[in-house]
Amino acid sequence: MNAIDTAIRAAASSIALKGVTKSYDAAHQVIPPMDAEFRAGEFTVVLGPSGCGKSTLLQMIAGLERVSGGAIVIGGREVQNLEPKHRGCAMVFQNYALYPHMSVFDNVAYSLKVAGMPKPERIERVEAVARMLGLSELLARRPSQLSGGQRQRVAIGRAIVREPGVLLFDEPLSNLDAQLRHDMRLELADLHRRIGATTAFVTHDQVEAMTLADRILILNKGRIEQFDTPKAIYHRPASVFVAKFIGSPPMNVLPVTGDGSVLRLADGQVVVEAPLNGNFVLGIRPEDIVFGTGGPLKARLRYREDLGSHSVLAADLAGEVVRVATPFGVDIAEATDLSLSFPQARLHLFDAATGRALPGAIGAQ
């Protein structure tokens, strides 16, 4: 661990949001009152669809957007009225925001120069960051002479050279191709293990969230749907929204009705015994469905997707499309009748009106 690693780890600060809101006018509230805490040294991913308020939330933490109400507390200090440079945060933007006329060295060193750091110390710190990020051979180049991944590393270097307690990433991998995104995820995970900065990472990509996060905060229309570990979110989704947003393919959700003894699909097929009355939403992951002879549920195959490592079958079941993950190479003709089983231990149940999970009602919860 070098001096930069040690300094950033020591500066890592918690972030507490206390009743934070954001409105642009009386009729347009982007974020209703929100309470959340990002733990010191933790890698938190803020995940959600476009327009859910995740980038706005990050910019309020950074000080680039003013809060409409509530408090932001970083390291025990209220910062919502402070300028960005006084908050102890550094931000990496989606478009890198590098100075095109400056070398890599000057881009990374710029904030230190503005702060008045003596030149020998600036050189020492930039060279340490360059070694950490594999940029030592590129310090004399300009951004136009770099690949997308190299420019991303320069943007990260410019952020961490300040030794911030909080690192903020606003969809930093969205401009990269698939292979480079995969490589950069590995680099970011390794970087976080080394420096231990409190990290808030905004994305709409669930793969980035599931592979990078210690915890994931899932936003829907500015509201927190669930804030938990990737494992808990995948196996115990708190709502239909989370169940359908996480997973590829996502969880199957089906309307069911309870008559006090069993839950039935819309066409009357019995899914599971349960002493419940009323309307519900039943969830099951594609990989948890068992298909073959003797299954109690009858469906008809519409099409299949061969994905190399596995296949996904899309079948009609009680007027809904259900996806079933199978080992690659299973030979099934289209328009075939399928027999499916839903293991009770793998079922999830949600309230039909609110969409919230009903823990302990049946199955996995």
Secondary structure, 3 states (H helix, E strand, C coil): CCHHHHHHHHHCCCEEEEEEEEEEECCEEEEEEEEEEECCCCEEEEECCCCCCHHHHHHHHHCCCCCCEEEEEECCEECCCCCHHHCCEEEECCCCCCCCCCCHHHHHHHHHHHCCCCHHHHHHHHHHHHHHHCCHHHCCCCHHHCCHHHHHHHHHHHHHCCCCCEEEEECCCCCCCHHHHHHHHHHHHHHHHHHCCEEEEEECCHHHHHHHCCEEEEEECCEEEEEECHHHHHHCCCEHHHHHHCCCCCCEEEEEEEECCEEECCCCCEEEECCCEEEEEEEECHHHCEECCCCCEEEEEEEEEECCCEEEEEEEECCEEEEEEEECCCCCCCCCEEEEECCHHHCEEEECCCCEECCCCCCCC
